[in-house]
Amino acid sequence: MNVELTPLPGIGVRRMFTTAEGRRVGVVRHHPGGRRDLVHESPDDPDATCSLTLTRSEAVALAGLLGILDVLDVVTVAEV
């Protein structure tokens, strides 16, 4: 599976992938505060996006529901 990483200047980073059914889903991680938005693009209109903002604890809970044991923050040189 290919995950597309798109820098969003002044906002953060968007990571998206396409499901087997052709749906595009991903996460926007904002630089200030580390807020995460779960995003889903409309299959009919790629400019129409639905999003849900998650706190860190909500993101960890969702990861647990998906079967991931833990979500770790990794600090990169660009974030320091």
TIGUGU-795787 format. One line per 8 residues: number of its first residue (from 1); their letters; for each residue x, y, z of N, C-alpha, C, O. Coordinates in nm, 3 decimals, always signed. Example, Ala and Ser with C-alpha at 12.3 -4.5 7.8 and 13.67 -1.06 7.14 Angstrom:
# residues 2
1 = AS = +1.319,-0.569,+0.780,+1.230,-0.450,+0.780,+1.320,-0.330,+0.780,+1.424,-0.332,+0.846  +1.285,-0.225,+0.708,+1.367,-0.106,+0.714,+1.290,+0.003,+0.787,+1.341,+0.114,+0.804 .
***
This chain:
# residues 80
1 = MNVELTPL = +0.084,-0.117,+0.000,+0.000,+0.000,+0.000,+0.089,+0.124,+0.000,+0.186,+0.132,+0.075  +0.055,+0.217,-0.083,+0.129,+0.342,-0.091,+0.061,+0.449,-0.007,-0.059,+0.471,-0.018  +0.140,+0.515,+0.077,+0.090,+0.626,+0.158,+0.154,+0.753,+0.101,+0.276,+0.765,+0.095  +0.069,+0.846,+0.061,+0.116,+0.973,+0.005,+0.136,+1.073,+0.118,+0.045,+1.094,+0.198  +0.252,+1.133,+0.124,+0.284,+1.234,+0.224,+0.287,+1.369,+0.155,+0.364,+1.389,+0.061  +0.205,+1.462,+0.201,+0.198,+1.595,+0.141,+0.222,+1.701,+0.248,+0.139,+1.716,+0.338  +0.334,+1.776,+0.240,+0.354,+1.886,+0.334,+0.249,+1.994,+0.310,+0.220,+2.029,+0.195  +0.193,+2.047,+0.417,+0.097,+2.156,+0.409,+0.159,+2.276,+0.479,+0.147,+2.289,+0.601 .
9 = PGIGVRRM = +0.225,+2.365,+0.404,+0.298,+2.477,+0.465,+0.211,+2.557,+0.562,+0.099,+2.596,+0.530  +0.265,+2.578,+0.681,+0.194,+2.654,+0.783,+0.089,+2.574,+0.858,+0.030,+2.624,+0.954  +0.065,+2.450,+0.816,-0.038,+2.368,+0.880,+0.023,+2.242,+0.940,+0.014,+2.219,+1.060  +0.085,+2.160,+0.856,+0.141,+2.033,+0.902,+0.168,+1.940,+0.786,+0.222,+1.981,+0.683  +0.128,+1.814,+0.802,+0.154,+1.712,+0.702,+0.027,+1.630,+0.683,-0.040,+1.593,+0.780  -0.005,+1.600,+0.556,-0.119,+1.512,+0.526,-0.065,+1.379,+0.475,+0.021,+1.376,+0.386  -0.116,+1.270,+0.531,-0.081,+1.136,+0.485,-0.210,+1.069,+0.439,-0.306,+1.059,+0.516  -0.214,+1.025,+0.313,-0.334,+0.966,+0.255,-0.302,+0.834,+0.187,-0.190,+0.812,+0.141 .
17 = FTTAEGRR = -0.401,+0.746,+0.182,-0.389,+0.625,+0.103,-0.524,+0.594,+0.040,-0.627,+0.649,+0.080  -0.523,+0.507,-0.060,-0.645,+0.468,-0.129,-0.678,+0.325,-0.089,-0.593,+0.236,-0.097  -0.803,+0.302,-0.045,-0.846,+0.169,-0.004,-0.868,+0.081,-0.127,-0.867,+0.129,-0.241  -0.887,-0.049,-0.103,-0.915,-0.143,-0.211,-1.042,-0.106,-0.286,-1.057,-0.140,-0.404  -1.135,-0.037,-0.219,-1.260,+0.006,-0.283,-1.245,+0.140,-0.355,-1.343,+0.192,-0.410  -1.125,+0.197,-0.353,-1.100,+0.323,-0.423,-1.131,+0.447,-0.343,-1.135,+0.557,-0.398  -1.153,+0.432,-0.213,-1.179,+0.548,-0.127,-1.047,+0.603,-0.073,-0.955,+0.526,-0.044  -1.038,+0.736,-0.060,-0.916,+0.800,-0.011,-0.938,+0.844,+0.132,-1.029,+0.921,+0.161 .
25 = VGVVRHHP = -0.853,+0.794,+0.222,-0.860,+0.830,+0.364,-0.720,+0.865,+0.413,-0.620,+0.823,+0.355  -0.715,+0.943,+0.520,-0.585,+0.979,+0.574,-0.596,+1.062,+0.699,-0.702,+1.073,+0.760  -0.482,+1.119,+0.737,-0.471,+1.199,+0.858,-0.391,+1.325,+0.826,-0.289,+1.320,+0.758  -0.441,+1.439,+0.876,-0.364,+1.563,+0.872,-0.315,+1.586,+1.013,-0.394,+1.597,+1.107  -0.183,+1.593,+1.029,-0.125,+1.621,+1.160,-0.075,+1.765,+1.158,+0.014,+1.800,+1.080  -0.133,+1.847,+1.244,-0.098,+1.988,+1.250,+0.029,+2.007,+1.333,+0.046,+1.943,+1.437  +0.120,+2.094,+1.285,+0.245,+2.120,+1.357,+0.221,+2.180,+1.495,+0.270,+2.125,+1.593  +0.148,+2.291,+1.505,+0.129,+2.346,+1.640,+0.032,+2.258,+1.719,-0.085,+2.245,+1.681 .
33 = GGRRDLVH = +0.079,+2.199,+1.827,-0.009,+2.122,+1.915,-0.028,+1.977,+1.875,-0.076,+1.898,+1.957  +0.008,+1.938,+1.753,-0.004,+1.800,+1.712,-0.146,+1.751,+1.690,-0.171,+1.631,+1.689  -0.241,+1.844,+1.671,-0.380,+1.803,+1.645,-0.385,+1.712,+1.523,-0.308,+1.729,+1.429  -0.475,+1.615,+1.526,-0.490,+1.522,+1.415,-0.631,+1.530,+1.360,-0.728,+1.530,+1.437  -0.643,+1.538,+1.228,-0.773,+1.535,+1.162,-0.779,+1.410,+1.077,-0.695,+1.388,+0.990  -0.880,+1.327,+1.101,-0.906,+1.211,+1.017,-0.984,+1.262,+0.897,-1.089,+1.325,+0.915  -0.937,+1.236,+0.775,-1.000,+1.292,+0.656,-1.043,+1.182,+0.559,-0.982,+1.076,+0.552  -1.150,+1.210,+0.487,-1.203,+1.120,+0.386,-1.244,+1.205,+0.267,-1.325,+1.297,+0.280 .
41 = ESPDDPDA = -1.186,+1.175,+0.151,-1.221,+1.251,+0.031,-1.341,+1.187,-0.037,-1.352,+1.065,-0.041  -1.430,+1.269,-0.088,-1.546,+1.220,-0.162,-1.499,+1.154,-0.292,-1.419,+1.212,-0.364  -1.549,+1.033,-0.322,-1.507,+0.969,-0.447,-1.556,+1.045,-0.570,-1.497,+1.033,-0.678  -1.664,+1.123,-0.555,-1.718,+1.198,-0.668,-1.650,+1.332,-0.689,-1.646,+1.384,-0.801  -1.594,+1.389,-0.581,-1.531,+1.521,-0.589,-1.410,+1.526,-0.497,-1.426,+1.544,-0.376  -1.289,+1.510,-0.551,-1.169,+1.509,-0.466,-1.146,+1.637,-0.387,-1.068,+1.637,-0.292  -1.212,+1.747,-0.426,-1.197,+1.872,-0.352,-1.290,+1.878,-0.231,-1.273,+1.962,-0.143  -1.388,+1.787,-0.226,-1.481,+1.781,-0.112,-1.426,+1.681,-0.011,-1.417,+1.561,-0.039 .
49 = TCSLTLTR = -1.390,+1.730,+0.106,-1.329,+1.645,+0.208,-1.410,+1.653,+0.336,-1.452,+1.761,+0.378  -1.431,+1.538,+0.398,-1.497,+1.530,+0.527,-1.387,+1.506,+0.631,-1.299,+1.423,+0.608  -1.391,+1.577,+0.744,-1.287,+1.558,+0.844,-1.345,+1.548,+0.984,-1.455,+1.596,+1.011  -1.269,+1.484,+1.070,-1.303,+1.467,+1.210,-1.178,+1.495,+1.290,-1.077,+1.426,+1.273  -1.182,+1.596,+1.379,-1.066,+1.631,+1.459,-1.058,+1.539,+1.580,-1.157,+1.519,+1.651  -0.939,+1.483,+1.604,-0.915,+1.393,+1.717,-0.808,+1.448,+1.808,-0.707,+1.501,+1.761  -0.827,+1.436,+1.939,-0.721,+1.465,+2.034,-0.624,+1.347,+2.032,-0.653,+1.244,+1.971  -0.510,+1.362,+2.097,-0.414,+1.251,+2.101,-0.477,+1.128,+2.163,-0.461,+1.018,+2.110 .
57 = SEAVALAG = -0.549,+1.142,+2.275,-0.608,+1.025,+2.341,-0.716,+0.962,+2.253,-0.732,+0.840,+2.253  -0.790,+1.043,+2.177,-0.889,+0.988,+2.085,-0.821,+0.912,+1.971,-0.869,+0.807,+1.928  -0.709,+0.966,+1.921,-0.635,+0.898,+1.815,-0.580,+0.764,+1.865,-0.583,+0.665,+1.792  -0.531,+0.761,+1.988,-0.480,+0.637,+2.046,-0.595,+0.536,+2.062,-0.578,+0.418,+2.034  -0.712,+0.585,+2.107,-0.827,+0.496,+2.123,-0.869,+0.438,+1.987,-0.899,+0.319,+1.978  -0.872,+0.521,+1.884,-0.907,+0.473,+1.750,-0.804,+0.371,+1.701,-0.840,+0.269,+1.642  -0.676,+0.399,+1.724,-0.571,+0.305,+1.685,-0.592,+0.170,+1.755,-0.575,+0.064,+1.695  -0.630,+0.175,+1.883,-0.658,+0.052,+1.956,-0.775,-0.023,+1.896,-0.771,-0.146,+1.886 .
65 = LLGILDVL = -0.881,+0.048,+1.857,-0.996,-0.015,+1.794,-0.959,-0.081,+1.661,-1.018,-0.181,+1.621  -0.861,-0.022,+1.593,-0.815,-0.078,+1.465,-0.713,-0.190,+1.483,-0.669,-0.250,+1.385  -0.676,-0.218,+1.608,-0.585,-0.328,+1.636,-0.439,-0.289,+1.647,-0.352,-0.376,+1.644  -0.411,-0.162,+1.658,-0.273,-0.115,+1.675,-0.249,-0.097,+1.824,-0.329,-0.035,+1.893  -0.140,-0.151,+1.873,-0.115,-0.150,+2.017,-0.090,-0.012,+2.073,-0.139,+0.019,+2.182  -0.016,+0.072,+2.002,+0.017,+0.204,+2.055,+0.054,+0.297,+1.940,+0.101,+0.253,+1.836  +0.032,+0.425,+1.962,+0.072,+0.528,+1.867,+0.185,+0.606,+1.933,+0.170,+0.654,+2.045  +0.297,+0.618,+1.864,+0.413,+0.688,+1.920,+0.436,+0.815,+1.842,+0.426,+0.816,+1.720 .
73 = DVVTVAEV = +0.468,+0.923,+1.912,+0.509,+1.046,+1.847,+0.658,+1.035,+1.817,+0.738,+1.000,+1.904  +0.695,+1.066,+1.694,+0.834,+1.067,+1.655,+0.870,+1.210,+1.619,+0.809,+1.269,+1.530  +0.969,+1.265,+1.686,+1.011,+1.401,+1.659,+1.113,+1.397,+1.545,+1.213,+1.326,+1.552  +1.085,+1.474,+1.440,+1.179,+1.481,+1.328,+1.257,+1.612,+1.339,+1.219,+1.701,+1.414  +1.362,+1.622,+1.264,+1.447,+1.741,+1.266,+1.365,+1.864,+1.230,+1.388,+1.971,+1.288  +1.271,+1.852,+1.136,+1.191,+1.967,+1.093,+1.099,+2.018,+1.203,+1.063,+2.136,+1.201  +1.062,+1.933,+1.299,+0.971,+1.975,+1.406,+1.043,+2.037,+1.524,+0.979,+2.100,+1.608  +1.173,+2.021,+1.533,+1.247,+2.071,+1.649,+1.271,+2.219,+1.636,+1.332,+2.279,+1.724 .
***
